[in-house]
Amino acid sequence: MALIKDIYTPEFYQFIADQFHRVDNSFNREQFIKRVFSGSFHEMEWKQRTKHSTAALHEFMPASFPEAAALLTQVVEHLLETKHRGGLEYVIFPDYIETYGIGDFETAVQSFEIVTRFITCEFAVRPFIINYGSRMIAEMERWSKSPHPQVRRLASEGSRPRLPWAMAIPALKNDPSPILPILQNLHNDPSESVRRSVANNLNDIAKDHPHLVLTIAQQWNGISKNTDAIIKHGCRTLLKQGHPAILSFYGLDSSDFHIRNLSIHTPAVKIGEHLIFSFEIENGSSSARSLRLEYGLYYQKSNGQLSRKVFKISERIYQGTEINRIERKQSFKLITTRKFYAGKHKISIIVNGQETVQQEFELLHI
């Protein structure tokens, strides 16, 4: 399997060197590439290579940030015009603006607006929110009205209080009200990627201010199918947590649903294999009822404590007296994002946010 750091290939550096030389023939392509691969480049991990590449590019750019930004945006505009398909390796462009443009607000903002149409600037804008506060958020609210969906998405994704893999924004975690006008502008956006970003922003907010998200859900409810989908996705963490107000909002009542015959077919699971389990669920009411069905997996942690992760099975209407048998597999294949620890684990069945029956199983070393 290829490593993420290997996106930085000699062909990539040759290509961008050619692009900068096309705009400015004083750009020294050969020395730039030599500088990139100098030192310990081959031992660097992905983030180190990104920062190293940004610094190497800076050495061959104009010392003045406005001049460097003009050169950078001209390169990006040409790539857009020629419909060149960028990739994650081009993150060095927004990283350049973040690193060398933090002291030139106006130039940086103008550059973000162009560059994000080619490679997202969602990570790079965050130091500007922290440093410039309401001034930056005002620009992002303006972006939320842009004709370009990539720019509109930057407004919502870049302002997420808890954007994964990026620095958090403590002020917005504490008080997200400054970014609510951005979400309001985008709550019925024609672009699916923008709508999904709005939902992700709401989900971030819900982790600190659940009742604010409930209020927004009540205000937006029924505006359109797209907006309803945003609300549902934005409330996903609250639904997994079984938050009573959100469950009530969606009419999810666990009474009258009955779980029977929970059976773990693989009571001893080796790391790398699958847990297999089954159970029956019955709507004990004679009336049709909404059911959100999930299971909780309690993973063993390094300290011997258990930590629950919730997995969705289905969400649909169960007819009166309907009985259904469910069978599921849960993988314990080795992955980079989770370390498995041998020992006792648990599984539980969650009915409309309410945890019901539980059973233990053993996870074994390979």
N, C-alpha and C positions, 0 to 999 in steps of 0.2 A: 504493500500500500504506500502510495506516494505521501511524503510529508508536506505539511502546509508551507514550510519554509522553502521548499523546492519550487514554489511558483516564481521565485526570483531567478530566472534563467539568464544565460548570456544573450539569448535572442531577445528577451524582454528589454534588457539594458541597451542593446544595440538599437532596438526599435525606438525607444524614447529618446535616445541620443540623436537619432536621425530626425525625430520630430522637432526637437529643440534647435538643432542645426538648421532645419528648414526655415524656421522663423527668425533665427539669429545666427548668421554664418560664422560668428566669432565663438560660438559654443564649441568647445574642444571635445569632440566625441571620443577620440582615442584616450585622452587623459582622464576623462570622466569614467570610462569603463575600467581603465587601469586602477583608478582610485577606488571604485566600488569593490573590486576583487582583491584589494590590498589587505594586508594584515590577517586577521583571524576570521574573515568572512565565512569560510566553510564550516567553522565551528559554531557560528551564531545560530540562535533559534529565530523563529519567524519575527517576533517583535523587535529583537535586536537588529535583524536585517532591515526591517522597515526603517527604524531610526537611523541606522547606518547609511541607508540609501538616501534618505532625506538630507542628511548632513553632507553626503558626497555631492548631491545635486546642488546644494547651496553654495558649495565652493566654486561652482562654474556658472552661477547665476549672477545678475547684477547685485551689487551690495545694497542698493536701495530697494526696500520691499515693494513699493508701488511699481518700480520697473520690473522687478522679478515677477510680481503678480500679473502684470500685463503680458509678460512672456508666457507664463504658465497658462493663463486663460486663452491666449491665442492658440496654444498647442491643443488645449481641450476643445475649443471651438472647431478646430480642423478635424479632430477625431470625431466630433459629433456630426459634422458635415459629411464626412466620408463613411458614416455609420460603422465606425470601428467598434467592435465589441470588446469592452474593457473587462477587467476581472479584478479580483481582490488585490492583486499586486499593485494596482494603480492607487491604492490607499496612500501611497507616498505623496500624492498631489494634495489631498486635504491635510495630510500631516504637515506638509510644508507650510500651508497657511496657518495652521494651529501653532507651529513652532516659531515661525519668524514673523507672523503678522499680528500677534496678540497686542502689540502696542499701536497698531494702525487700524482702528475699528472700522472706519468707513471702507477702506480698501479691502480689508478681509471680508467684510459682509458682501460686497460686490463680487468678490472672487468666489465665495461659497455658492452664491446664487447661480453661477455659471458651472463651476466644477461639479456640483452635486447632480447635475443633469447627466454626467458621465459616470462618476463614482460617488457614492453617497458620502456626505460630510457629517453624518449624524454623530460620530465620535468627536470630530474636530471642533464642533460648535460649542461643546459643553464648557470648556474653560472660558469661553466668551460669556456664557450665561452667568457663570460664577463671578467673573471679573466685572462685567458690565450690567448685570441684573436687568432691571426694567428696560434699559435701553436696547439690550439684545432681544428681549422678549417682544418688544414692540416691532422689531424688524422681522421676527419670526411670525408675528401675527400678520404682517404685510405679506410674507411668503405664503401664508395659508390661502391667499387670494390669487396666487400666481396662475397663469395659464398652463404651466408645466407641472405635471403630476409629481415629478421627482422633487421639485422645490416645495410643493405642498406637503409631500411626505416628510421632507426634512423638518418642516415646521412642527409636525406632531411627534416624529420619532426622535429628533434631536432634543426635544423638551421633555422627554419622559423622565420622571423623577428617579427611576431605577433601571435605566437602560442596561441590559446585560453586557458584560465585557467592557463596560465604560465606567468612568467615574460617576458616582452618584451626585445628585445636586441636593444637598441638605435643605436649602431654603425651600425648594419645591416639595420635598418630602414633608416638611413641616407645614407648608401652606401652598397648595397647588392652585389657588384661585387665580394667580396671574396668567396661567396658561389655559384656563377654561374658555376664554374667547377664541383661542386657536381651535380647540376641539369643537366648539359650537359652529365655527365656520366650515368645518370639515365633516360634520356628522352625517351628511348625506352625499358625500363626494362621489363622483362617477367612477373614480379609480378604485379598484379592489385593494391595491397595495396601500393606498392612503387610508381607506376604511379600516384595514387590518391594523395599521399603525395607530389609528385613533383608539381602537379596541385595546391594543397593548398599553397605550398610555393610561386609559381608564383602569386597566387591571393593575398597573403600578400604583395608581392613586388609591385603589380599593384596599391595598395592603396596609395603608395608614389611615384612610378616611372612608371606611365602608359606607357610612350613612350619606356622605356626599355623593358617592357613585349611585346609591339607591335613589337619591333625589334626581340625579341626572337621568337615570333609567325611567323614572316616572314621567319626567318632562318629555323625553324623546320617544317614549313608547307609542307605537302605532303610526309614526310619521311615514315610514316606508319599510319594506321588507329588509332593505339594506341596513337601515338604522337599527331595526330590531336585532339583526345579526350582530351589529357592532355591540349593542348592549349585552347580548348573551355572551359574546366572547370576552367582553370587558369585565364581566362578572364571574368568569370561570374560576378564579381562585376562591371567591366567596362561596360559590356553589360547592366546590370541593371541600371547603371548610364547614359546610352545612350551616352557613350564616342564616339565622331564622328569618330575618327580614327579606332576604333575597329569595329564600325558599318560598315564603308566603307570596312574594311578588309574582313568582312563576307558578303558583298554585301547586307546589310540591309538598304533599302531606304524606307522611309515611304510614299513618294509621291504615289498617285493613290490608296492608301488604304483609305476606308471611313468607319467610325463608325456611325451607326444609331440606334435609338431606345434604348438607354441605359435606363433601367428601374430597379429601386430598388423595389423589391416586398415586402420587410420588412423594411419600412422607419423608424420604431421604433423597435429597437432590444434590448432585455433584455440581460444583461450579463449572460452568460451560454447558450445562444441560438445561432442561425445562421443568418448571413446576407445572403439574397438570391438576386441575381441580374442577369440580362440578357442583351444582346445587339446583334446587327447584324454587321458583318464586310464584306465588299465587296472589291474585287480586281477590281478596276475600269479600269485596263489595259487589253488589249486583250492578253497580253503575261503572261506566268507563272512567278510568283515572289516569292522570299523567304520572309517568314513572321515569325518574333519572336513576339508573342503576350503575353502581361503581363498585370497585373493590379496593381495599387498602392493603398494601404490602408493608409490613413492619420489618425493615432491614436492620440487621445487627450492625452496630457501629463499633469503632475501634475500642471504645471504653466499655463495651458490653451492653450499652443501652440500646433501645429500639427506636427507630425513627420511621414514621409512616409516610409513604408516598401513595397518592390516590390515582387510580387508573379508571377511565370511563369505559363501561361496557356498552350501554345504549341509553337512548332517551326517546320514549315514544308513549303512545296511548295504549294502556292495557284495557281490554274489554272486560265487562263484568264477569267475575268468576274465572277469568283466564288463568291458566297454569302454563308455565314455560320452564323447560330445562335448559340450563346454561352450562356450557363447558368452555374453559379457557386454558391457555398456556401462557406461562410467564417465563421469559428467557432469563437465564443467569449467565449468558455468554459474556466473556470478558470484554469490557469496553473501557475507553479512556476516561469517560466522564463519571464513572462510579467504581469504587473499590469494594469488592465483596469480602465479607468476613464470615468464616465458618461458625456454625453454632445455631441456636434456636432462633427461628423467625416465626412470624405470625401472618395470617391472612384474615381479613374480615370482609364481610359483604355490607355495602352501604346502600340504603334505600332512601331516596329523596333526602340525602344529606345526613341521615341517621344511621349510625353504625349498629349493626345487628350481630349476627353470630360470628364467632372467631374460632380459628383452629391453628395449632402450631405445626411446624414442620422443621426438619433439620437440613441445614445447608452444609455440605461436606467439601473438603478440599479435593481437588482433582486427583 
